[in-house]
Amino acid sequence: MKQITINNPIEKDINRNELVLNQNAGSLIFTNTTGNQRVQLSGKDGGNIYINNKVVSTFAPSNCQSLTKGDKFDTTESSSYERSYQDMEKRASGDINIITGNVKQFTDELNKQWLDTFLPVAVAKTAPEMQYPAISNNTNAIFEGNGSPNSDGSGAASGGNWKKSDLDVQKLIEEVTPELTEIEAQMGKGGNIKLVSAKQITLIAGTTPVNYDSGIIIKKGRPVDGEYTINSDKTHVLNKIAVPAFEEKDTSSAIPFGDVHVKANGKLMLEGGSGGVDLNTTGNAKLTTSGKLLLGGAEVNIGGGTTNNAGTVRINVDYDVFIGADDIITTSAPIIKTNATSQYSIKSPQTVIEGDLHIAGDLHVTGEITAGRDITAGFGGRSVSLLKHTHTSKGKDNKTTPPD
């Protein structure tokens, strides 16, 4: 017998057995080749289930359907991908919950640990650059002053002489970085939800809009000082008028559908293109912050209006209101009322009043009074002409006095 040399020494250990079952409806193939075992079940139309030691794949040349009478669980220990070349719909008669992030972020309060560790750095970053007295808006951290306020007697921090802050924020960051890094390692990677659409994104909660009333308008709700009536003897009477008031009513809190909740524990960023941003509601709209609220635009319109002409606009603050313009400020109304419990000051190189001027109290003038016509004053129930024709008068103590 002639001896055959085997160039592959492990060839003798390879099993090359294969079993094929062919039927009119399809075929079943068992490939037993060592290291390359596989099973394939194929239908007549080409649909198949393929199994080897690395992958399990299915192919449906037409529709693919599945029905589970009980619960269904799908777990992927690595990444998971799903793609549709046309529309995709996921519908549930119950809730749909999408939760991302490491389980420890929910069970071990890792996020709270991170915030507590970083708090000293955040407080240091909040501190003013110059050491004037201040208080933070959320944590109520108190920053003591080191210096002197404005020398104009106002006690204002602006214009004062303060020492520069000696807080070393960079050093604080270096001190807490090792602990923050350890906490972030426990958080793991990922945890984000990203929604990207080449066209539109529509979020709708509920199937029917809720148009219940959110309050009532009392057309004559609040009494305010109105117009002065000037009598023939130049005395005046202040009339009271009523202005509209709005009372908020809660009619929608018990409705079991239609709400959309968006909560960002960090930043919430909304950006729109030239199509604009529209927020419309039949209820009340609230935009509040413990920080600074910025409203800006080429033109800003704030209006309070209703179908029955009962709209109002009110501005209420704890301390200071400032309105400034580079060119002009116009206030227009049939009646304008200004109330000041302490003092009302007008600082202007020139003040023009068109129409009659009625002063209920004393008139004190530090400069001169120039009259183009008569000045008449009442003394003891009688009218006395103080000045005739164009004349300038300046009394003692800078007060106007009748002529001798």
C-alpha positions in Angstrom: 0.0 0.0 0.0 1.2 3.5 -0.9 1.6 5.8 2.1 -0.1 9.2 1.8 1.5 12.1 3.6 -1.0 14.4 5.3 0.2 18.0 5.1 -2.4 19.3 7.6 -1.7 17.3 10.9 -5.1 18.2 12.4 -7.1 17.2 9.3 -7.7 13.8 10.9 -9.6 15.5 13.8 -12.0 17.4 11.6 -15.5 16.0 11.2 -17.0 16.9 7.8 -20.4 15.3 8.2 -23.5 17.1 6.9 -27.2 16.1 7.0 -29.6 17.6 4.4 -33.4 17.1 4.5 -35.1 18.4 1.4 -38.9 18.6 1.1 -41.2 20.4 -1.3 -41.9 23.1 1.4 -38.2 23.8 2.2 -35.1 22.2 3.6 -33.3 21.6 6.9 -29.5 21.4 6.9 -27.3 20.3 9.7 -23.6 21.0 9.0 -21.4 19.2 11.5 -18.0 20.4 10.3 -15.7 20.8 13.3 -15.5 24.4 14.3 -18.1 25.5 11.7 -21.3 23.8 12.9 -24.5 25.4 11.7 -28.2 24.8 11.4 -30.3 26.3 8.7 -34.1 26.0 8.2 -35.2 27.5 4.9 -38.6 27.9 3.3 -39.5 27.5 -0.3 -39.7 31.3 -0.8 -36.2 31.9 0.7 -37.2 32.8 4.2 -34.8 31.1 6.7 -33.5 30.8 10.2 -29.7 30.5 10.5 -27.8 29.5 13.6 -24.1 29.1 14.1 -21.7 29.5 17.0 -21.6 33.3 16.5 -24.9 34.5 15.3 -28.6 33.7 15.1 -30.3 35.3 12.1 -33.7 35.3 10.5 -34.7 36.4 7.1 -38.3 37.1 6.0 -38.7 38.0 2.2 -42.2 39.2 3.0 -43.9 40.0 6.3 -42.7 38.9 9.7 -45.2 38.5 12.6 -45.1 37.4 16.1 -47.8 37.1 18.8 -47.1 36.6 22.5 -50.1 35.8 24.7 -48.3 36.4 27.9 -45.4 38.8 28.8 -42.4 39.2 26.5 -38.8 40.0 27.7 -36.0 41.0 25.4 -32.5 41.5 27.0 -29.4 42.5 25.2 -26.2 42.6 27.2 -24.3 44.7 24.6 -25.6 47.3 22.2 -29.0 47.0 20.4 -30.0 48.4 17.0 -33.3 48.6 15.2 -33.9 50.1 11.8 -36.9 50.6 9.6 -36.6 51.9 6.0 -40.1 53.2 6.1 -42.6 54.1 8.9 -42.2 52.7 12.4 -45.0 52.6 15.0 -45.0 51.5 18.6 -48.4 51.4 20.3 -49.3 50.4 23.8 -52.7 50.4 25.5 -50.8 50.9 28.7 -47.8 53.1 29.6 -44.5 53.3 27.6 -41.5 53.8 29.9 -38.1 54.7 28.5 -35.4 54.8 31.2 -31.7 55.2 30.6 -28.7 55.4 32.8 -26.8 53.1 35.3 -29.1 51.5 37.8 -26.8 52.9 40.6 -27.8 56.4 39.6 -31.3 55.6 40.9 -30.5 53.2 43.7 -27.3 54.7 45.2 -28.2 58.5 44.7 -24.9 59.0 42.8 -26.1 62.2 41.2 -26.8 63.7 44.7 -23.4 62.6 45.9 -21.8 64.4 42.9 -23.7 67.6 43.6 -22.9 67.5 47.3 -19.2 67.0 46.6 -19.1 69.8 44.0 -21.1 72.3 46.2 -18.1 74.1 47.7 -16.8 74.8 44.2 -20.2 76.1 43.1 -20.4 78.4 46.1 -16.9 79.7 45.4 -17.9 80.4 41.7 -21.0 82.3 42.9 -18.9 84.6 45.1 -18.5 88.1 43.7 -15.2 89.0 42.2 -14.9 91.9 44.6 -15.7 91.3 48.2 -18.9 93.4 48.6 -21.8 92.0 50.7 -24.0 89.6 48.9 -26.3 86.6 49.3 -26.8 83.8 46.8 -30.3 83.2 45.4 -30.8 79.5 46.0 -28.5 78.2 48.7 -28.7 81.5 50.6 -24.9 81.5 51.0 -23.8 84.8 52.7 -20.8 86.6 51.4 -19.3 89.1 53.9 -18.1 92.5 52.7 -14.4 93.5 52.9 -14.1 97.2 52.0 -16.2 100.3 52.0 -19.4 101.3 50.0 -20.0 104.2 47.8 -19.0 107.5 49.4 -22.0 109.3 48.2 -24.0 108.4 51.3 -26.2 105.8 49.5 -24.3 102.8 51.0 -24.4 101.2 47.5 -21.8 98.5 46.6 -21.5 100.0 43.1 -18.8 102.7 43.2 -17.4 101.5 46.5 -13.8 100.4 47.4 -13.7 96.7 47.9 -10.9 94.1 48.1 -10.5 91.5 45.4 -11.8 88.0 46.3 -9.1 85.7 47.6 -11.1 82.4 46.8 -8.9 80.0 44.8 -11.6 78.2 42.7 -9.0 76.2 40.7 -7.5 74.8 43.9 -11.0 73.7 45.2 -11.6 72.0 41.9 -8.3 70.1 42.2 -9.2 69.0 45.7 -12.6 67.5 44.8 -11.7 66.1 41.4 -10.6 62.6 42.7 -13.9 62.0 44.5 -15.9 63.3 41.6 -14.0 61.0 39.2 -14.8 58.0 41.4 -18.5 58.9 41.5 -18.6 59.4 37.7 -17.0 56.0 37.2 -19.8 54.4 39.1 -22.3 56.3 37.0 -21.0 54.5 33.9 -21.2 55.7 30.3 -24.3 56.8 28.5 -27.7 57.6 30.1 -28.7 60.2 27.4 -31.9 60.2 25.4 -31.5 61.7 21.9 -34.4 62.4 19.5 -33.3 63.6 16.1 -35.7 64.1 13.2 -34.9 65.2 9.7 -38.4 66.9 9.6 -40.9 67.5 12.4 -41.3 66.2 15.9 -44.9 66.2 17.3 -45.7 65.5 20.9 -49.4 65.1 21.7 -50.9 64.1 25.0 -54.6 63.1 25.0 -57.0 63.1 22.1 -59.3 66.1 22.9 -58.2 69.6 23.8 -59.3 70.9 27.2 -60.9 74.4 26.9 -62.4 74.8 30.4 -62.2 78.2 32.0 -59.0 78.9 34.0 -60.4 81.9 35.9 -62.9 84.7 36.0 -62.6 88.4 35.1 -64.2 90.9 37.4 -64.6 93.9 35.2 -64.9 96.2 38.3 -62.6 94.3 40.6 -60.1 96.7 42.3 -60.7 100.3 43.4 -58.0 102.8 42.4 -57.5 106.5 42.4 -59.0 107.9 39.3 -59.6 111.4 37.9 -59.5 114.7 39.7 -62.6 116.9 39.3 -61.6 120.6 39.3 -64.4 122.8 40.6 -65.0 126.4 39.6 -63.3 127.7 42.7 -60.2 125.7 41.7 -60.8 123.1 44.5 -60.6 119.6 43.4 -62.3 116.2 44.3 -60.5 112.9 43.8 -62.8 110.3 42.2 -62.4 106.6 42.7 -62.7 104.2 39.8 -62.7 100.4 39.5 -60.3 98.4 37.3 -60.6 94.8 36.2 -59.2 91.9 38.3 -58.5 88.3 37.4 -59.2 85.4 39.8 -57.5 82.1 38.9 -59.6 79.0 39.1 -58.4 75.4 39.0 -60.7 73.4 36.7 -58.2 71.1 35.0 -56.2 69.4 37.8 -58.5 66.4 38.0 -58.5 65.7 34.2 -56.8 62.2 33.7 -55.3 63.0 30.3 -53.6 65.7 28.2 -50.6 66.6 30.3 -47.0 66.9 29.0 -44.2 67.1 31.6 -40.7 68.1 30.7 -38.2 68.2 33.6 -34.5 69.0 33.3 -32.6 68.8 36.5 -29.7 70.6 34.8 -30.1 72.8 31.7 -33.2 73.1 29.6 -32.4 74.4 26.1 -35.0 75.3 23.5 -33.9 76.8 20.2 -36.1 77.6 17.2 -35.3 78.8 13.7 -36.8 81.7 11.8 -40.2 80.1 12.0 -40.4 81.4 15.5 -41.7 80.0 18.8 -45.4 80.0 19.7 -46.8 79.1 23.1 -50.6 79.2 23.2 -52.8 78.1 26.1 -56.4 78.6 27.2 -55.1 78.4 30.8 -52.6 80.4 32.8 -49.0 80.6 31.7 -46.2 80.9 34.3 -42.6 81.6 33.6 -40.7 81.9 36.9 -37.0 81.7 37.9 -34.9 82.3 41.1 -32.3 83.7 38.7 -32.4 86.4 36.1 -35.2 86.5 33.5 -34.2 87.9 30.1 -36.8 89.0 27.6 -35.4 90.6 24.4 -36.1 91.1 20.8 -36.2 93.7 18.0 -39.6 94.6 19.4 -41.2 93.4 22.7 -44.9 93.6 23.1 -46.6 92.9 26.4 -50.4 93.2 26.4 -53.3 92.2 28.6 -56.4 91.9 26.6 -59.7 89.9 26.5 -62.7 89.7 24.2 -64.7 91.9 26.6 -61.9 94.6 27.1 -61.1 93.6 30.7 -57.4 92.9 30.3 -54.8 94.3 32.7 -51.0 94.4 33.1 -49.4 94.6 36.5 -45.7 94.7 37.5 -44.9 93.9 41.1 -41.4 93.6 42.5 -39.8 93.6 46.0 -37.5 96.5 45.5 -36.5 98.2 42.3 -38.0 98.8 38.8 -35.9 100.5 36.1 -37.1 101.4 32.6 -34.5 103.0 30.3 -34.4 103.9 26.6 -31.8 105.5 24.4 -34.3 107.7 22.7 -37.8 108.2 24.1 -40.3 106.7 26.5 -44.0 107.2 25.8 -46.8 106.6 28.3 -50.3 107.0 27.0 -53.6 106.6 28.7 -56.8 108.6 29.4 -55.8 108.8 33.1 -52.3 108.2 34.4 -51.9 107.8 38.2 -48.5 107.7 40.0 -48.4 106.9 43.7 -45.2 107.5 45.8 -45.4 107.0 49.6 -42.2 108.8 50.2 -41.1 111.0 47.3 -41.5 111.5 43.5 -38.5 113.0 41.8 -38.2 114.3 38.2 -34.7 115.1 37.0 -34.7 116.8 33.7 -33.1 119.9 32.1 -36.6 120.9 31.0 -40.1 119.8 31.8 -43.1 120.7 29.7 -46.7 120.3 30.9 -49.4 121.0 28.3 -52.7 122.0 30.0 -53.6 123.1 33.4 -51.4 122.2 36.4 -53.1 121.8 39.8 -51.1 121.2 43.0 -52.9 120.1 46.1 -50.1 120.8 48.5 -47.4 123.6 49.0 -45.3 124.7 46.1 -41.6 125.2 46.9 -39.4 126.7 44.2 -35.6 127.1 44.6 -35.2 128.9 41.3 -37.2 131.7 39.6 -40.8 131.7 38.4 -41.5 133.3 35.1 -45.1 133.9 34.1 -46.4 134.9 30.7 -49.8 135.7 32.1 -51.4 136.4 35.5 -50.6 134.4 38.6 -53.6 134.3 41.0 -53.7 132.7 44.5 -56.4 132.4 47.1 -55.9 133.9 50.6 -58.5 133.5 53.2 -61.2 132.7 50.8 -60.4 135.6 48.4 -58.5 135.7 45.2 -55.4 137.9 45.0 -53.5 138.7 41.8 -49.8 138.1 42.5 -48.3 139.0 39.2 -49.5 140.9 36.2 -48.1 140.4 32.7 -44.7 138.9 32.2 -42.7 139.0 35.4 -40.2 137.1 37.4 -40.7 136.7 41.2 -38.5 135.1 43.8 -39.6 135.2 47.4 -37.7 134.8 50.7 -36.6 131.3 51.4 -37.1 130.6 47.7 -40.9 130.7 48.1 -43.3 132.7 46.0 -44.9 135.5 48.1 -47.6 138.1 47.3 -46.4 141.6 46.4 -46.7 144.3 48.9 
